[in-house]
Amino acid sequence: MKRIAAILILGALSTSAFAAPKPCEELKDEIEAKIQAQNVSSYTLEVVTNEDVHDQNMVVGTCENGTKKIIYQNNDR
């Protein structure tokens, strides 16, 4: 029984390590690579605080423990 409890505790601890929040610049770079792979020519990605988000539809990522958001704007319009 102790062995099962130890396995469950270790499993819970390992999943929290995988869910560690990413720094904003690292996440922004990953999102930018995906956008460029879609051949989007003119766009803007910006890291802003939650209070500065005016349109939730523009949010493409959350970083720094949910305190900041990455917003996307297509400039081809």
C-alpha positions in Angstrom: 0.0 0.0 0.0 2.9 2.4 0.8 4.4 1.6 -2.5 1.2 2.6 -4.4 0.9 5.8 -2.4 4.5 6.7 -3.2 4.0 6.1 -6.9 0.9 8.3 -6.9 2.7 11.1 -5.1 5.7 10.9 -7.5 3.3 10.9 -10.4 1.5 14.0 -9.2 4.8 15.8 -8.6 6.1 14.9 -12.1 3.0 16.2 -13.8 3.3 19.6 -12.1 6.8 19.9 -13.5 5.6 19.4 -17.0 2.9 22.1 -16.5 5.5 24.7 -15.4 4.7 28.1 -17.0 6.9 29.3 -19.8 8.5 32.7 -19.9 6.7 35.1 -22.2 9.5 35.5 -24.7 9.9 31.8 -25.1 6.2 31.3 -25.7 6.1 34.3 -28.1 8.9 32.8 -30.1 7.1 29.4 -30.4 3.8 31.2 -31.5 5.8 33.3 -34.0 7.3 30.2 -35.5 3.8 28.6 -36.0 2.5 31.8 -37.6 5.5 32.1 -40.0 5.0 28.4 -40.9 1.5 29.5 -42.2 3.1 32.1 -44.4 1.5 35.1 -42.8 3.3 38.1 -44.1 2.3 41.0 -41.8 1.3 40.5 -38.2 2.0 41.8 -34.7 2.6 39.7 -31.6 2.7 41.7 -28.3 3.1 40.7 -24.6 0.7 42.7 -22.5 -0.7 42.6 -18.9 -4.2 41.1 -18.4 -5.6 44.6 -17.8 -4.4 45.8 -21.2 -6.4 43.1 -23.1 -9.4 44.7 -24.8 -10.4 41.9 -27.1 -10.2 38.3 -25.8 -10.3 37.1 -29.4 -6.8 38.4 -30.0 -5.3 36.4 -27.2 -3.1 33.5 -28.5 -1.2 32.7 -25.3 -0.9 33.1 -21.6 2.4 33.4 -19.7 4.1 34.2 -16.4 1.5 32.3 -14.3 -1.4 33.9 -16.1 -0.4 37.5 -15.3 0.3 38.3 -19.0 -1.1 37.5 -22.4 0.2 37.4 -25.9 -2.0 39.1 -28.4 -2.0 38.6 -32.2 -3.1 41.1 -34.8 -3.0 40.4 -38.6 -1.9 43.5 -40.4 -2.9 42.4 -43.9 -6.5 43.7 -43.5 
